[in-house]
Amino acid sequence: MPALQDFASVLADQIGKEHAAMFLDHVSLQELPRGEVLLRDQASVSALYLLIEGRVGLSVEVAGHAIHLGTMDAGNWIGEVAYFSGSHISCSTVTAETDVRLMRLGFAEFGAIARATPEAACRLTHVLVTMLIHRLRATVHNPVVDADGQLFMLGNLSLPSPARAAHERGVIDFFRKLLGTH
């Protein structure tokens, strides 16, 4: 199995090199073969996962049937809904569609990072919230509905690479860009 250091750039691209090394002290590498379940819908979750290689499928289970919601590619986080909701309950089943590698960051470890280095935790929180916003927009702007008009399938829920890498410097830069004076 490769070392965590082999994948440091994936994390550094999202939160900056200055914080990636500190996070690497709190994560572990996990591999799943194709077909294995990482998280089960409505089951307890104790960690965030950064998908560093491969693709996962998302589904929800209703009345004994799995409804496929979409997929996520490398560079996306899993488990953020359970973390932010405070319930620590998975809102979908996450299954490896290919062999996958993940960085696992326990919720307790993320809390320790937040207490020790708030700026690092804030950077990761920004990434997680950006991904949630993207997924909500995908649902609103490009929904797939069934014959009764109900949302059925979302498609690929991955945050596009350029959006993942884009970091606003602050409020002033945001307004400059918004007003076209940047």
C-alpha positions as CSV (number, residue, x, y, z in Angstrom):
1,M,0.0,0.0,0.0
2,P,1.4,3.5,-0.9
3,A,2.2,5.9,1.9
4,L,0.0,8.9,2.8
5,Q,2.8,11.2,1.6
6,D,2.2,9.9,-1.9
7,F,-1.2,11.6,-1.9
8,A,-0.3,14.8,0.0
9,S,-0.8,16.9,-3.1
10,V,-4.5,16.0,-3.4
11,L,-5.0,17.5,0.1
12,A,-2.6,20.4,-0.5
13,D,-4.5,21.4,-3.7
14,Q,-7.6,21.8,-1.6
15,I,-6.4,23.4,1.7
16,G,-2.9,24.7,0.9
17,K,0.5,23.2,1.5
18,E,0.9,24.9,4.8
19,H,-2.0,22.9,6.3
20,A,-1.7,19.6,4.4
21,A,1.2,18.3,6.4
22,M,-0.6,19.0,9.7
23,F,-3.7,17.1,8.4
24,L,-1.6,14.2,7.3
25,D,-0.7,13.6,10.9
26,H,-4.4,13.0,11.6
27,V,-5.5,10.9,8.6
28,S,-5.1,7.3,7.6
29,L,-5.2,5.7,4.2
30,Q,-8.0,3.3,3.4
31,E,-8.5,1.1,0.4
32,L,-11.7,-0.5,-0.8
33,P,-12.1,-3.0,-3.6
34,R,-14.8,-2.5,-6.2
35,G,-18.2,-3.4,-4.9
36,E,-17.4,-2.8,-1.2
37,V,-19.6,-0.5,0.9
38,L,-17.9,2.4,2.7
39,L,-21.0,3.9,4.4
40,R,-24.5,2.4,4.7
41,D,-27.6,4.7,4.4
42,Q,-28.8,5.6,8.0
43,A,-25.8,3.9,9.7
44,S,-23.5,5.7,12.1
45,V,-20.5,7.6,10.6
46,S,-17.4,8.7,12.5
47,A,-15.2,10.2,9.8
48,L,-14.8,12.3,6.7
49,Y,-13.2,10.6,3.7
50,L,-11.3,12.3,0.9
51,L,-11.6,10.1,-2.2
52,I,-8.1,10.2,-3.7
53,E,-8.4,7.5,-6.4
54,G,-11.4,5.9,-8.0
55,R,-15.1,6.5,-8.1
56,V,-17.9,5.7,-5.7
57,G,-21.7,5.4,-6.2
58,L,-24.3,6.9,-4.0
59,S,-27.7,5.5,-3.3
60,V,-30.5,5.6,-0.7
61,E,-32.4,2.7,0.5
62,V,-36.2,3.0,0.4
63,A,-38.5,0.1,1.3
64,G,-35.8,-2.4,0.7
65,H,-34.8,-1.0,-2.7
66,A,-31.6,1.0,-3.5
67,I,-32.2,4.1,-5.6
68,H,-29.0,5.2,-7.3
69,L,-28.4,9.0,-6.8
70,G,-25.1,9.4,-8.7
71,T,-21.4,9.1,-8.5
72,M,-18.4,11.0,-7.2
73,D,-14.9,11.0,-8.5
74,A,-11.5,11.4,-6.9
75,G,-10.9,14.8,-5.1
76,N,-14.3,14.8,-3.4
77,W,-15.1,14.4,0.3
78,I,-17.6,11.9,1.7
79,G,-19.3,12.1,5.2
80,E,-19.6,15.9,5.4
81,V,-23.4,15.8,5.7
82,A,-23.2,13.6,8.7
83,Y,-20.6,15.8,10.3
84,F,-22.4,19.1,9.7
85,S,-25.8,17.7,10.7
86,G,-24.4,16.7,14.1
87,S,-26.3,13.4,13.8
88,H,-23.3,11.4,12.6
89,I,-25.7,9.3,10.5
90,S,-25.0,8.6,6.8
91,C,-27.6,10.0,4.4
92,S,-26.7,7.6,1.7
93,T,-24.9,4.3,0.9
94,V,-21.5,4.9,-0.6
95,T,-20.2,1.9,-2.6
96,A,-16.9,1.6,-4.5
97,E,-17.6,1.5,-8.2
98,T,-13.9,1.0,-8.9
99,D,-11.0,0.1,-6.6
100,V,-10.7,3.2,-4.4
101,R,-8.2,4.9,-2.1
102,L,-9.4,7.3,0.6
103,M,-7.9,9.5,3.3
104,R,-9.9,9.0,6.5
105,L,-10.2,11.9,8.9
106,G,-12.1,11.0,12.1
107,F,-14.6,13.6,13.4
108,A,-12.8,13.6,16.7
109,E,-9.5,14.3,14.9
110,F,-11.1,17.1,12.9
111,G,-12.3,18.6,16.1
112,A,-8.8,18.5,17.5
113,I,-7.5,20.2,14.4
114,A,-10.1,22.9,14.8
115,R,-9.1,23.6,18.4
116,A,-5.4,23.6,17.6
117,T,-5.3,25.3,14.2
118,P,-8.6,27.0,13.5
119,E,-7.4,28.4,10.1
120,A,-6.7,24.9,8.8
121,A,-10.1,23.7,9.9
122,C,-11.7,26.7,8.3
123,R,-10.0,26.0,5.0
124,L,-11.3,22.4,5.0
125,T,-14.7,23.6,6.1
126,H,-14.8,26.0,3.1
127,V,-14.0,23.1,0.8
128,L,-16.7,20.9,2.3
129,V,-19.3,23.7,2.2
130,T,-18.4,24.4,-1.4
131,M,-18.9,20.8,-2.3
132,L,-22.3,20.8,-0.6
133,I,-23.3,24.0,-2.5
134,H,-22.3,22.4,-5.8
135,R,-24.3,19.3,-5.1
136,L,-27.4,21.3,-4.2
137,R,-27.0,23.4,-7.4
138,A,-26.7,20.2,-9.5
139,T,-29.9,19.1,-7.9
140,V,-31.7,22.3,-8.6
141,H,-30.3,23.2,-12.1
142,N,-30.1,19.8,-13.6
143,P,-32.6,17.4,-11.9
144,V,-33.7,14.1,-13.3
145,V,-37.3,13.5,-12.3
146,D,-39.5,10.5,-12.5
147,A,-43.0,10.3,-14.2
148,D,-44.6,11.9,-11.1
149,G,-42.2,14.8,-11.1
150,Q,-40.1,13.6,-8.1
151,L,-36.3,13.8,-8.0
152,F,-34.9,10.5,-9.1
153,M,-31.2,10.6,-10.0
154,L,-28.6,13.3,-9.6
155,G,-25.8,12.1,-11.9
156,N,-22.1,12.8,-11.2
157,L,-22.0,14.9,-8.0
158,S,-18.2,15.6,-8.2
159,L,-17.1,19.1,-7.8
160,P,-15.4,20.1,-11.0
161,S,-11.6,20.4,-10.6
162,P,-11.3,24.1,-11.5
163,A,-13.9,25.0,-8.8
164,R,-12.1,22.8,-6.3
165,A,-8.8,24.6,-6.9
166,A,-10.3,28.1,-6.9
167,H,-9.8,29.9,-3.6
168,E,-11.1,33.4,-3.1
169,R,-8.7,35.5,-1.1
170,G,-11.3,37.4,0.9
171,V,-14.4,39.6,0.8
172,I,-12.6,42.5,-1.0
173,D,-11.4,40.2,-3.8
174,F,-14.8,38.6,-4.0
175,F,-16.5,42.1,-4.6
176,R,-13.8,43.1,-7.1
177,K,-14.4,40.0,-9.1
178,L,-18.2,40.4,-8.8
179,L,-17.9,44.0,-10.0
180,G,-15.4,43.2,-12.7
181,T,-12.7,45.4,-11.3
182,H,-10.3,42.5,-10.4
